[in-house]
Amino acid sequence: MRGGSRSSELSTRELILTAAATAFAERGYCGVNLADVVEELGFTKGALYFYFPNKETLAAEIVERHFAAWELMLPSAIEETEDLVEALVKVTHSIAEAFRNDPIARAGTRLSSERNIINTPLPEPFVGWINRIADLLRRAQDAGLLVETVDPKAFARLVVSYFFGAQLVSEALTRRDDLHKRIDEFWAIVLPQVRTKAPAARPRAARARTR
């Protein structure tokens, strides 16, 4: 009985979190009334405040989950290929897929950009990813996969800057339907300039679209 009750609590909490994330992604922090969100789910405001004492707490958890999910993507991509540059290509497509289908990813990014109007500390955007990608690129350079004249930190900043700009443009023009194509275009231009040898496999987007 206790296990069932605990499972029900987790389910309710996740439903509220996901519904709120969907609303934040579509309407932004100021445009969301959480009372309306829980009412649409058939829950009371009491249920909302049992799990999340205020709107800021809920927004902060969404952003934290968004960043935590990214932490898992890079190790997963590295496990799939010995080519560290190809692993980076895979990661950018994994993030693109999250932006297309995961409300936590979409809301986390939007809320992060609205941090100045959210009265609670949020994880610092971009810096962690720039550092992790730079570390990966240094390893790729040490392995002879990246030309020696490339500055790993500068390249990492370029990748992160391009990706977040591309996803904004893709969202505005196609609701991110073409985001994988925009990433493929970036790598098609950049990789021949920075790699010391050709990729071992096609970019992930091409493979994913054939499934």
C-alpha positions in Angstrom: 0.0 0.0 0.0 2.8 2.3 0.9 4.6 1.5 -2.3 1.4 2.3 -4.3 1.0 5.5 -2.5 4.6 6.5 -3.2 4.2 5.6 -6.8 1.0 7.7 -7.1 2.8 10.7 -5.5 5.7 10.5 -7.9 3.2 10.2 -10.8 1.3 13.3 -9.7 4.5 15.2 -9.3 5.8 14.3 -12.7 2.4 15.1 -14.3 2.5 18.6 -12.8 6.2 19.1 -13.8 5.6 18.0 -17.4 2.4 20.0 -17.8 4.1 23.1 -16.4 7.2 22.6 -18.6 4.9 22.4 -21.7 3.2 25.7 -20.6 6.5 27.5 -19.8 8.0 26.4 -23.2 5.0 27.8 -25.1 4.2 30.9 -23.1 7.2 31.8 -21.0 7.5 32.3 -17.3 5.2 35.3 -17.0 2.6 33.9 -19.3 1.9 30.8 -17.2 -0.7 30.6 -14.4 0.1 27.4 -12.5 -3.5 27.3 -11.1 -4.7 26.9 -14.7 -2.1 24.2 -15.4 -3.2 22.0 -12.4 -6.9 22.6 -13.1 -6.4 21.3 -16.7 -4.9 18.2 -15.1 -7.8 17.8 -12.8 -5.7 18.5 -9.7 -6.3 21.1 -7.0 -4.0 24.0 -6.1 -3.4 22.2 -2.9 -1.8 19.3 -4.8 0.4 21.8 -6.6 1.7 23.5 -3.5 2.2 20.1 -1.8 5.0 19.4 -4.3 6.1 22.9 -5.3 5.6 25.7 -2.8 5.8 28.4 -5.5 6.3 29.1 -9.1 10.0 29.8 -8.8 10.7 26.4 -7.2 9.0 24.6 -10.1 10.8 26.7 -12.7 14.2 26.0 -11.0 13.6 22.3 -11.0 12.8 22.3 -14.7 16.0 24.1 -15.5 18.0 21.8 -13.2 16.5 18.7 -14.9 17.2 20.2 -18.3 20.9 20.6 -17.4 21.1 17.2 -15.6 19.8 15.4 -18.7 22.6 17.0 -20.8 25.2 15.7 -18.4 24.3 12.2 -19.5 24.4 12.8 -23.3 28.1 13.2 -23.7 29.2 10.0 -21.9 26.5 8.1 -23.8 27.7 9.4 -27.2 31.4 8.5 -26.3 30.3 5.0 -25.5 28.9 4.6 -29.0 32.0 5.5 -30.9 35.8 5.7 -30.4 35.9 8.7 -32.6 35.6 11.6 -30.2 34.7 14.1 -32.9 31.9 11.9 -34.1 30.7 11.7 -30.5 30.4 15.5 -30.5 28.3 15.3 -33.7 26.1 12.7 -32.1 25.6 14.9 -29.0 24.5 17.9 -31.0 21.8 15.7 -32.7 20.8 14.2 -29.4 20.2 17.7 -28.0 18.3 18.7 -31.1 16.0 15.7 -30.7 15.4 16.7 -27.1 14.5 20.2 -28.2 12.0 18.8 -30.7 10.3 16.3 -28.4 11.1 17.0 -24.7 9.1 19.7 -22.9 11.7 19.9 -20.2 14.5 20.7 -22.7 12.4 23.4 -24.4 11.1 24.9 -21.1 14.6 24.7 -19.5 16.1 26.7 -22.3 13.4 29.3 -22.3 13.3 29.7 -18.6 17.1 30.0 -18.5 16.9 32.9 -21.0 14.3 34.5 -18.7 16.4 34.2 -15.6 16.3 37.9 -14.9 12.6 37.8 -14.1 12.7 34.6 -12.1 13.3 35.4 -8.4 15.4 32.3 -7.6 19.0 31.1 -8.5 19.2 29.1 -11.7 22.1 27.0 -13.1 24.5 29.2 -15.1 23.8 28.6 -18.8 26.3 27.5 -21.5 29.5 27.6 -19.5 29.3 24.0 -18.3 28.7 22.8 -21.8 31.4 24.9 -23.3 33.9 23.5 -20.8 32.8 19.9 -21.4 33.0 20.2 -25.1 36.4 21.8 -24.9 37.6 18.9 -22.8 36.3 16.5 -25.3 38.0 18.4 -28.1 41.3 18.4 -26.3 41.1 14.6 -26.0 40.3 14.4 -29.7 43.3 16.6 -30.4 45.6 14.4 -28.3 44.2 11.4 -30.1 45.2 13.0 -33.5 41.6 13.4 -34.6 41.6 17.2 -34.6 44.1 19.5 -36.3 46.7 21.0 -34.0 45.9 24.6 -35.0 42.4 24.4 -33.6 41.8 26.0 -30.2 39.5 23.6 -28.4 37.9 26.3 -26.1 37.2 28.6 -29.1 35.8 25.7 -31.1 33.6 24.7 -28.1 32.3 28.2 -27.9 31.5 28.2 -31.6 29.6 24.9 -31.4 27.5 26.0 -28.4 26.8 29.5 -29.9 25.9 28.1 -33.3 23.6 25.4 -31.8 21.6 27.7 -29.6 21.3 30.3 -32.3 20.3 27.6 -34.8 17.6 26.2 -32.6 16.1 29.6 -32.1 16.0 30.3 -35.9 14.6 26.8 -36.5 11.9 27.3 -33.8 10.8 30.6 -35.4 10.7 29.2 -39.0 9.8 25.6 -38.8 8.9 24.8 -35.1 12.3 23.0 -35.1 11.3 20.5 -37.8 14.5 21.4 -39.8 16.9 21.5 -36.8 18.7 18.3 -37.7 19.3 19.6 -41.2 20.7 22.8 -39.9 23.1 20.9 -37.7 24.1 18.7 -40.6 24.9 21.8 -42.6 27.1 23.2 -39.8 29.1 20.0 -39.5 29.4 19.6 -43.3 31.1 23.0 -43.5 33.2 22.8 -40.3 34.4 19.2 -40.1 36.5 19.2 -43.2 38.4 22.2 -41.8 39.1 20.8 -38.3 39.4 17.0 -38.7 42.5 15.1 -39.5 40.6 12.3 -41.1 37.1 11.6 -42.4 34.2 10.6 -40.0 33.7 6.9 -39.4 29.9 7.2 -39.9 27.2 9.4 -41.3 25.9 12.2 -39.0 23.2 10.9 -36.6 20.4 12.9 -38.3 20.8 11.0 -41.6 20.6 7.7 -39.7 17.7 8.7 -37.5 15.6 9.9 -40.4 15.9 6.4 -42.1 14.4 4.6 -39.1 
